[in-house]
Amino acid sequence: MSMISIICPTYNEEKYISRCIESMIAQDYPLQDMELLLIDGQSTDNTRKIIQPFANNYSFIKLLDNPDKVVPHALNRGICEAKGNVIIRIDAHCVYPSNYISSLVKYLYELNADNVGGVWNTLPANDSTTCRAIAIASSHPFGVGNSKHKTGSKKIIETDTVPFGCYRRDVFEKIGMFDEELIRNQDDELNGRLINSEGKIYLIPDIVINYIARDSIEKMSKMYYQYGLFKPLVNKKLRKPATIRQFFPAMFLSGLFWGGILSLFSFKIRLLYFFIIIIYWTIGIIVGIKSTNQYNDSKLIYYLPFTFFIIHLSYGWGYLEGYYKILFHKKITIRIDNR
């Protein structure tokens, strides 16, 4: 059996951390061949109090400090502390199937891959219409494009990124560790470097992670804004865009602004402008109608178009701001607070 090091950054995760740790304890991989490193960014809630009894009762669980608070610092500290020859990153917002570790390790070696990962089953944080809309929009192609780890795949595919990742340790020796300048999107940049060095990344659709989406529109909006904000910096570091889908929210937002201005001076542009807006909201409403049957919640017809719009607006605004800061050599940073 390979020694496996599992790295989990935490910060104010009191709502989710117990279920995450319990799903690691329930793994069918031998616990004596695993270590779970929980690297906490000085949480101000009960996260550390929840973790400590697990660390006291299970020798393979360790609680480490991350005084820098941000994710890439936590990941790099975990890698430095790790004893395993396979390193798996996990997220506290998720619950993992009992065969998660064993399946990842199996496919990592069978496919001769450098990184493998599963797909998200995005779940609402609670039964409110808002949380249902957030979960649906965050995993629908209209919301996130062709991001296969969010929308699903019918077969094993080679891809540009996977959620979290299961890496051979020598990947970090070959291409370096996570870029600590990237508070968000550090996985995208690392995986971009991996692909540029002819590494192979595979998405395994049979490995399903229950990902718990954000529990408010405000938190969802902040998350997508931050994803958009750091994406241009990722592109600069990789010297090329990692994906095409990243451009569409910024194009949509720019089209809303400039199309609105130009429509004041041209009847034809005004017709085209309102036609595109009608098409956009119609798609959102259609997805809402289909989702109503799944959740027996008719309010999704109204909530989903709005949620799609907030995702695209937030990511697009973040992307344009990030591009502006890159263009004028300004530092990209965010305030670290409760996730």
KOLNUTI-59056 format. One record per residue (C-alpha): residue in one letter; x negated, y, z negated. Coordinates in steps of 0.001 Angstrom, whole numbers, padded with zeros to 6 digits, always signed. Layout:
N
AXYZ
...
END
This chain:
339
M+000000+000000+000000
S-001153+003513+000821
M-001374+006011-002024
I+001243+008702-001363
S+001130+012265-002698
I+004469+014104-002671
I+004304+017883-002983
C+007334+019953-003999
P+007113+023746-004450
T+009693+025038-006940
Y+010951+028444-007995
N+014245+028987-009821
E+015728+025659-008696
E+017707+024748-011825
K+020825+023893-009769
Y+019054+021365-007571
I+015819+020061-009073
S+017293+017197-011141
R+018935+015538-008142
C+015770+015960-006104
I+013537+014337-008744
E+016036+011539-009409
S+016046+010696-005697
M+012243+010392-005837
I+012398+008125-008897
A+014885+005905-007014
Q+012501+005336-004073
D+011880+001742-003005
Y+008163+002528-002581
P+006128+001331-005603
L+005954+004141-008137
Q+002416+003163-009107
D+001368+004075-005540
M+003059+007485-005641
E+002462+010827-007292
L+005008+013635-007358
L+003413+017063-007790
L+005930+019762-008691
I+004208+023118-008247
D+006257+025817-009949
G+005993+029535-009219
Q+006666+030632-012803
S+010415+030104-012639
T+012506+032463-014751
D+015457+030066-015073
N+015551+026543-016593
T+013620+024825-013801
R+010532+024083-015896
K+012624+022901-018867
I+014411+020473-016563
I+011187+019175-014995
Q+009228+018661-018225
P+011194+015651-019581
F+010762+013893-016233
A+007010+014543-016402
N+006925+013232-019990
N+008793+010029-019102
Y+007199+009188-015743
S+003433+009162-015399
F+003556+009695-011627
I+005300+013094-012048
K+003158+016159-012763
L+004144+019791-013293
L+001583+022281-011982
D+001517+026083-011999
N+001638+028367-008985
P+000884+031881-010301
D+001039+033272-006746
K+004720+032190-006632
V+004923+031729-002849
V+005314+028421-001015
P+002049+028166+000980
H-000032+028689-002167
A+001937+025911-003862
L+001452+023571-000909
N-002280+024205-000736
R-002714+023690-004468
G-000794+020434-004125
I-003014+019281-001272
C-006138+020080-003304
E-004772+018152-006307
A-003421+015245-004238
K-005015+011810-004538
G-003140+010141-001687
N-004255+009480+001871
V-000725+010388+002990
I+000759+013735+001941
I+004496+014377+002045
R+006061+017760+001504
I+009592+017823+000078
D+012036+020599-000841
A+013932+020949-004105
H+017165+021798-002244
C+017386+018227-000951
V+018362+014728-002036
Y+016475+011905-000331
P+017522+008337+000559
S+015870+005527-001407
N+013862+004410+001652
Y+012645+007924+002460
I+008983+007479+001470
S+008630+003920+002752
S+010248+004780+006110
L+008118+007862+006660
V+004920+005962+005901
K+005996+003078+008133
Y+006658+005316+011145
L+003573+007449+010515
Y+001392+004390+011100
E+003557+002555+013657
L+003717+005595+015942
N+000077+006509+015277
A+001456+009966+014453
D-000054+012888+012615
N+003266+014065+011162
V+006732+012512+010998
G+010004+013691+009488
G+013723+013036+009323
V+016869+014988+010123
W+018991+017178+007888
N+022517+016373+006870
T+023420+019914+005827
L+025877+019934+002926
P+027821+022828+001392
A+026639+023914-002047
N+030235+023670-003278
D+033771+023242-001903
S+034418+026915-001174
T+035207+027996+002380
T+032145+030245+002367
C+029772+027384+001508
R+031420+025091+004048
A+031004+027746+006738
I+027334+028252+005827
A+026632+024500+006022
I+028415+024094+009370
A+026883+027178+010996
S+023382+026211+009783
S+023564+022836+011526
H+025531+023691+014687
P+023811+024287+018067
F+025623+027626+018401
G+024072+028695+015108
V+020532+027290+015355
G+020061+026331+019004
N+018360+023066+019953
S+016641+022599+016595
K+016935+018812+016611
H+016135+018239+012947
K+019228+020346+012138
T+021590+019266+014921
G+020513+015608+015132
S+019020+013228+017678
K+020024+009805+018994
K+016483+008468+019291
I+012953+008992+018027
I+011514+011997+019831
E+008227+013853+019938
T+008937+017376+018759
D+007465+020743+017753
T+008335+020563+014049
V+010139+018446+011461
P+011587+019318+008066
F+008880+019278+005392
G+006645+016631+006990
C+004719+013454+006219
Y+001080+014003+007171
R-002064+011965+007311
R-004455+013583+004863
D-007120+013988+007531
V-004803+016406+009378
F-005667+019072+006795
E-009354+018240+007020
K-009153+018626+010800
I-007043+021773+011274
G-007059+023401+007838
M-004304+023931+005302
F-001169+026094+005206
D-001630+029749+006097
E-001102+031669+002855
E-000164+034855+004718
L+003037+033157+005881
I+005511+033307+003018
R+008032+031825+005475
N+007498+029659+008587
Q+004238+028196+007299
D+005367+024750+008544
D+005895+026081+012066
E+002432+027588+012196
L+000721+024494+010799
N+002599+022220+013189
G+001753+024574+016052
R-001933+024257+015173
L-001496+020495+014975
I+000025+020319+018455
N-002685+022646+019826
S-005266+020165+018540
E-003435+017350+020400
G-001695+016027+017301
K+001597+014147+017545
I+004792+015000+015615
Y+007839+012725+015690
L+011420+013180+014535
I+012982+009989+013127
P+016813+010234+013295
D+017371+007197+011061
I+015817+009083+008135
V+018544+011411+006883
I+017917+014090+004237
N+020852+015605+002386
Y+019999+019297+002505
I+022081+021587+000298
A+022648+024899+002069
R+022562+028292+000378
D+025587+029078-001774
S+026320+032653-000644
I+026331+034733+002521
E+023813+037076+000902
K+021294+034265+000245
M+021859+032787+003698
S+021367+036178+005348
K+018173+036829+003377
M+016770+033424+004334
Y+017388+033878+008079
Y+016093+037447+007971
Q+012848+036167+006432
Y+012569+033396+009024
G+012914+035997+011765
L+010545+038444+010062
F+007591+036046+009928
K+008114+034412+013326
P+006214+037067+015334
L+003265+036627+012964
V+003361+032880+013652
N+003334+033616+017393
K+000372+035953+016965
K-001595+033352+015031
L-000801+030600+017547
R-001257+033024+020487
K+002004+031829+021982
P+005657+031335+020947
A+006328+027942+019396
T+009866+027735+020844
I+012156+029583+023254
R+015179+029537+020917
Q+013559+032050+018562
F+014105+034886+021064
F+017888+034642+021420
P+019009+036301+018149
A+016753+039310+018822
M+018028+039479+022413
F+021612+039262+021131
L+021074+042085+018642
S+019308+044243+021228
G+022131+043575+023679
L+024716+044641+021108
F+022895+047918+020496
W+021870+048916+024016
G+024964+047443+025620
G+027110+049516+023282
I+025249+052692+024242
L+025257+051998+027994
S+028956+051074+027940
L+029722+054679+026984
F+028514+055768+030420
S+029727+052954+032686
F+033133+051306+032936
K+031650+048152+034502
I+029084+047793+031741
R+031832+048371+029182
L+033903+045557+030697
L+030900+043217+030722
Y+030009+044212+027160
F+033444+043439+025748
F+033712+040249+027821
I+030477+038907+026260
I+031673+039849+022758
I+034998+038092+023354
I+033187+034958+024604
Y+030916+035010+021544
W+033760+035233+019023
T+035840+032697+020965
I+033073+030106+020638
G+032938+030762+016891
I+036704+030385+016595
I+036689+027126+018599
V+034028+025673+016283
G+036153+026853+013347
I+039255+025110+014722
K+037345+021841+015157
S+035876+022147+011650
T+039321+022754+010149
N+040254+019121+010809
Q+037038+017834+009256
Y+037358+019805+006009
N+041126+020390+005957
D+040372+024088+005502
S+042169+026429+007926
K+040231+029470+006675
L+037160+028170+008537
I+038734+029543+011717
Y+038019+033039+010384
Y+034929+032372+008290
L+032815+030532+010872
P+032638+033242+013574
F+031578+035721+010899
T+028950+033294+009514
F+027459+032669+012967
F+027295+036429+013487
I+025463+037002+010178
I+022919+034262+010977
H+022153+035742+014401
L+022160+039328+013147
S+019878+038532+010181
Y+017363+036492+012168
G+017406+038969+015060
W+016871+041992+012809
G+014051+040219+010972
Y+012413+039234+014256
L+012541+042769+015661
E+011174+044190+012407
G+008402+041600+012375
Y+007515+042389+015985
Y+007448+046115+015172
K+005089+045516+012238
I+002779+043357+014355
L+002767+045994+017093
F+001835+048789+014692
H-000516+046698+012508
K+001659+046816+009394
K+001579+044103+006744
I+004535+041712+006704
T+005645+040850+003206
I+008803+040226+001169
R+009817+040518-002453
I+009720+037197-004278
D+012943+036598-006185
N+015534+033921-006844
R+016099+031768-003788
END
